[in-house]
Amino acid sequence: MNFDWSKYFNAETIENLLRIGIILIVGILIITILSAVMNKLLPSKMSLQRQMLIKRFVKYSAIVILILIIISELKINLTAIFGAAGVIGIVIGIASQTSIGNIVSGFFLVSEKPFEIGDIIRIGDKTGTVYSIDLLSIKIKTLDNLLLRIPNQTVISSEVINVTKFPIRRMDFDLHVAYKEDLDRVKSALERVVKHNPLCLDEPEPLILYNAFGDRGIHILLGVWFEKANFLKVKNSVFLDIKSTFDAEGIEIPFPHIIIYAGEATKPFPFIEKGRE
């Protein structure tokens, strides 16, 4: 039995297919050029999040227009398609309530703007840089360079800490000094540490707080202000400066001592500090 291809691939059909192919190629080319133009036109002062939203809106709108043009060229009855799409949409909506909740939560995140792309945030025990904000989830790049996806519904119902929201931050150092130390001398030493460190800000003033009488010594809280970009440098440099200054001043940082005692029949073993045998 010979199949008659002429019924389906006549001159008119081939012409329509060629026209649709040209429309598709030209449409994809226009969308690509439009995306490149948007990258150039959007002002650099605009936040990355807004740039992303505008780019996606323009791109998806262009894709929808292209699809509608192709459908019109194919002369497909849209009434039947919309009717079937309505039934399918109801079924999908019932089956994907979680996804709908994530989409609604995504709109809240975009409107509220608790963070933007490029911010460092902390959600629960996870910390990282915001990589993208999508309809269903946000993606963050963790500090060890892993990609973490968190559903929008989880984000909207969790406590979110934006670490880099403000240009300056305070870093707290929890210190211990021996009870025998002169606290005025300790305070002066800490003030010199902050003053001589170029990464620490003079305004706001550093915080030095006598925090508590502990079992290991006196607890002192040192808070230094710095520009957010210098986090690691400040952390390391102030830590080293405190240790070297305390060593130079002879200020003791106490640590726990353990005495081994077996009971009444034996005496405690003497503790011999290294270097003083």
C-alpha positions as CSV (number, residue, x, y, z in Angstrom):
1,M,0.0,0.0,0.0
2,N,1.5,3.3,-1.1
3,F,1.1,6.2,1.3
4,D,0.0,9.4,-0.5
5,W,2.3,12.1,1.0
6,S,0.8,14.7,-1.4
7,K,-2.3,15.0,0.8
8,Y,-0.3,16.3,3.7
9,F,2.8,17.9,2.1
10,N,1.4,20.0,-0.7
11,A,2.8,23.4,-1.8
12,E,0.7,25.3,0.7
13,T,1.7,23.2,3.6
14,I,5.4,23.5,2.7
15,E,5.0,27.2,2.4
16,N,3.4,27.5,5.8
17,L,6.1,25.4,7.4
18,L,8.8,27.5,5.8
19,R,7.1,30.7,7.0
20,I,6.7,29.3,10.6
21,G,10.4,28.2,10.5
22,I,11.5,31.7,9.5
23,I,9.2,33.3,12.1
24,L,10.7,31.0,14.8
25,I,14.3,31.7,13.8
26,V,13.8,35.5,13.5
27,G,11.8,35.4,16.8
28,I,14.7,33.6,18.7
29,L,17.2,36.0,17.2
30,I,15.1,39.0,18.3
31,I,14.8,37.7,21.8
32,T,18.5,37.1,22.0
33,I,19.3,40.6,20.8
34,L,16.6,42.0,23.1
35,S,18.3,40.3,26.1
36,A,21.7,41.8,25.1
37,V,20.2,45.2,24.7
38,M,18.5,45.0,28.1
39,N,21.9,44.2,29.7
40,K,23.2,47.5,28.2
41,L,20.2,49.7,28.8
42,L,19.5,48.9,32.5
43,P,21.3,51.4,34.7
44,S,24.2,50.0,36.8
45,K,22.8,51.7,39.9
46,M,19.7,49.5,39.8
47,S,19.8,46.5,42.1
48,L,20.7,43.1,40.7
49,Q,17.3,41.8,41.8
50,R,15.4,44.4,39.9
51,Q,17.6,43.9,36.8
52,M,16.8,40.2,36.9
53,L,13.1,40.7,37.2
54,I,12.9,43.2,34.3
55,K,15.0,40.9,32.1
56,R,12.9,37.9,32.8
57,F,9.7,39.8,32.3
58,V,10.8,41.1,28.9
59,K,12.2,37.7,27.8
60,Y,9.1,35.7,28.9
61,S,6.8,38.3,27.3
62,A,8.6,38.0,24.0
63,I,8.5,34.2,24.2
64,V,4.7,34.3,24.8
65,I,4.2,36.7,21.9
66,L,6.3,34.4,19.6
67,I,4.2,31.4,20.6
68,L,1.0,33.2,19.9
69,I,2.2,34.3,16.5
70,I,3.2,30.7,15.6
71,I,-0.2,29.4,16.8
72,S,-2.0,32.0,14.7
73,E,0.1,30.9,11.7
74,L,-0.9,27.3,12.3
75,K,-4.6,28.4,12.4
76,I,-5.2,26.4,15.6
77,N,-8.6,26.8,17.3
78,L,-7.6,28.5,20.6
79,T,-11.0,28.0,22.2
80,A,-10.5,24.3,22.5
81,I,-7.0,24.8,23.8
82,F,-8.1,27.2,26.4
83,G,-10.9,24.9,27.5
84,A,-8.5,22.0,27.8
85,A,-6.0,24.2,29.6
86,G,-8.6,25.3,32.1
87,V,-9.4,21.7,33.0
88,I,-5.7,20.7,33.2
89,G,-5.0,23.9,35.2
90,I,-7.5,22.9,37.8
91,V,-6.0,19.4,38.1
92,I,-2.5,20.7,38.3
93,G,-3.5,23.4,40.8
94,I,-5.0,20.8,43.2
95,A,-2.0,18.5,42.8
96,S,0.6,21.3,43.3
97,Q,-0.6,23.3,46.2
98,T,3.0,23.5,47.6
99,S,4.2,25.0,44.4
100,I,1.4,27.6,44.4
101,G,2.4,28.4,48.0
102,N,6.0,28.9,46.9
103,I,4.9,31.2,44.1
104,V,2.8,33.3,46.4
105,S,5.7,33.4,48.9
106,G,8.0,34.5,46.1
107,F,5.9,37.5,45.3
108,F,6.0,38.5,49.0
109,L,9.8,38.1,49.0
110,V,10.1,40.3,45.9
111,S,7.8,43.0,47.3
112,E,9.2,43.0,50.8
113,K,12.8,42.8,49.7
114,P,14.4,41.5,52.9
115,F,17.5,40.7,50.8
116,E,18.7,41.1,47.2
117,I,21.0,39.2,44.9
118,G,24.6,39.4,46.2
119,D,23.6,39.7,49.9
120,I,25.0,37.3,52.4
121,I,22.1,35.8,54.4
122,R,21.7,33.3,57.2
123,I,18.7,30.9,57.3
124,G,18.8,28.5,60.2
125,D,22.3,27.0,60.2
126,K,22.9,27.8,56.6
127,T,24.9,30.9,55.4
128,G,25.7,32.0,51.9
129,T,25.4,34.6,49.2
130,V,22.1,35.0,47.4
131,Y,22.6,33.6,43.9
132,S,19.1,33.9,42.4
133,I,15.5,34.6,43.5
134,D,13.0,32.5,41.5
135,L,9.3,31.9,41.5
136,L,9.6,28.6,43.5
137,S,12.8,29.0,45.5
138,I,15.9,31.1,46.2
139,K,19.3,29.8,45.6
140,I,22.3,30.7,47.7
141,K,26.0,29.9,47.2
142,T,27.4,28.7,50.6
143,L,30.7,29.9,51.9
144,D,32.3,26.6,50.8
145,N,31.0,27.1,47.3
146,L,28.0,24.8,47.2
147,L,24.6,25.7,45.6
148,L,21.8,25.5,48.1
149,R,18.1,25.7,47.0
150,I,15.6,26.8,49.6
151,P,11.8,26.8,48.8
152,N,10.2,30.3,49.1
153,Q,7.6,29.0,51.6
154,T,10.5,27.9,53.9
155,V,12.2,31.3,53.6
156,I,9.1,33.3,54.3
157,S,8.3,31.3,57.4
158,S,11.9,31.2,58.8
159,E,14.0,33.8,60.6
160,V,16.3,35.3,57.9
161,I,19.4,37.3,58.9
162,N,20.8,39.6,56.3
163,V,24.5,39.8,57.2
164,T,25.4,42.5,54.6
165,K,22.3,44.7,54.6
166,F,24.1,47.7,56.1
167,P,27.5,49.0,55.1
168,I,29.1,48.6,58.5
169,R,28.9,45.9,61.1
170,R,30.1,45.1,64.6
171,M,32.2,42.1,65.5
172,D,32.2,40.8,69.1
173,F,35.2,39.1,70.8
174,D,34.4,37.2,74.0
175,L,37.6,37.5,76.1
176,H,38.6,36.1,79.5
177,V,41.3,37.5,81.8
178,A,42.5,36.3,85.2
179,Y,41.0,37.7,88.4
180,K,44.4,39.1,89.4
181,E,44.6,41.5,86.4
182,D,44.0,45.2,86.7
183,L,40.9,45.8,84.6
184,D,41.8,49.4,83.8
185,R,45.1,48.2,82.3
186,V,43.2,45.5,80.3
187,K,40.8,48.1,79.0
188,S,43.7,50.4,78.0
189,A,45.3,47.5,76.1
190,L,42.1,46.7,74.2
191,E,41.6,50.4,73.3
192,R,45.2,50.5,71.9
193,V,44.5,47.3,69.8
194,V,41.4,48.9,68.2
195,K,43.1,52.3,67.7
196,H,46.2,50.9,66.0
197,N,44.2,48.6,63.7
198,P,43.5,50.5,60.4
199,L,40.5,48.3,59.6
200,C,38.6,49.2,62.8
201,L,36.4,52.3,62.7
202,D,36.7,55.1,65.2
203,E,32.9,55.9,64.8
204,P,30.9,54.3,66.1
205,E,33.2,53.8,69.1
206,P,34.3,50.3,70.1
207,L,32.4,48.6,72.8
208,I,34.3,47.3,75.9
209,L,32.0,45.7,78.4
210,Y,32.8,43.8,81.7
211,N,30.4,41.0,81.1
212,A,30.5,38.5,84.0
213,F,32.6,36.8,86.8
214,G,33.1,33.4,85.3
215,D,34.7,30.2,86.6
216,R,37.7,30.7,84.3
217,G,38.1,34.4,85.0
218,I,36.5,37.8,84.2
219,H,34.5,37.9,80.9
220,I,35.0,40.9,78.8
221,L,33.2,41.7,75.6
222,L,35.1,43.7,72.9
223,G,33.0,45.0,70.0
224,V,34.7,46.6,67.0
225,W,33.0,48.3,64.1
226,F,34.2,47.7,60.5
227,E,33.2,47.9,56.9
228,K,31.4,44.7,55.9
229,A,33.8,43.9,53.1
230,N,36.7,43.5,55.6
231,F,35.1,40.8,57.7
232,L,37.9,38.1,57.5
233,K,40.7,40.7,57.7
234,V,39.2,42.2,60.8
235,K,38.5,38.8,62.4
236,N,42.1,37.6,62.0
237,S,44.0,40.9,62.6
238,V,42.2,41.9,65.8
239,F,42.5,38.3,67.1
240,L,46.3,38.3,66.6
241,D,46.6,41.9,67.9
242,I,44.8,41.0,71.2
243,K,47.1,37.9,71.7
244,S,50.3,39.8,71.0
245,T,49.3,42.8,73.1
246,F,48.3,40.6,76.1
247,D,51.6,38.7,75.8
248,A,53.6,41.9,75.7
249,E,51.7,43.4,78.6
250,G,51.8,40.2,80.7
251,I,48.0,39.9,80.8
252,E,47.0,36.4,81.6
253,I,44.3,34.6,79.5
254,P,43.2,31.8,81.9
255,F,42.5,28.3,80.8
256,P,41.2,25.3,82.7
257,H,43.6,23.2,84.8
258,I,42.9,19.6,85.5
259,I,44.2,17.8,88.7
260,I,44.2,14.0,88.7
261,Y,43.0,12.7,92.1
262,A,42.4,9.0,92.7
263,G,40.9,9.2,96.2
264,E,41.9,9.5,99.9
265,A,44.7,6.9,99.6
266,T,46.7,9.1,97.2
267,K,47.7,12.7,97.1
268,P,46.8,14.9,94.1
269,F,49.4,14.8,91.3
270,P,51.1,18.2,91.2
271,F,50.5,20.4,88.1
272,I,53.8,21.4,86.5
273,E,53.5,24.2,84.0
274,K,55.6,23.6,80.9
275,G,58.9,25.5,81.1
276,R,58.9,25.8,84.9
277,E,59.9,22.3,85.9
